[in-house]
Amino acid sequence: MTLYKAYVSIQNQHVYYYPDESPWEFEVVAERNIIPIFQKLFDQVKMVESSNFLRAQKPIELYHHDRENDQYDRRLKKIYALIHEFSNEESRNFIEQLPYFNPRRSEAIGQNH
């Protein structure tokens, strides 16, 4: 099992194979077949963003009732879950601090609404 490094940029929505290619936020180490999954998810996020732009022109549709926003959030969570699985301890700790990775925070938010 050969592992490869890749450099993931959430901000640029891209995966880089060399650390000096462009700015990145997370380094991942995974088998070769895992790394393209990041880019596929980023491509899906871009498609959802395009449809969100068109949907945003309809002022009557509320954000929290919008399926496209749910699709965007779901894919972003998948990206962070992959990063969490294949990154170093520092990155995992950071991701665990995000609101949807903290079960107690999620329960508290659910009780307040």
Secondary structure, 3 states (H helix, E strand, C coil): CCEEEEEEECCCCEEECCCCCCCCCEEEEEECCCHHHHHHHHHHHHHHHHHHHHHCCCCCCCHHHCHHHHHHHHHHHHHHHHHHHHECHHHHHHHHCCHHHCHHHHHHHHHHC
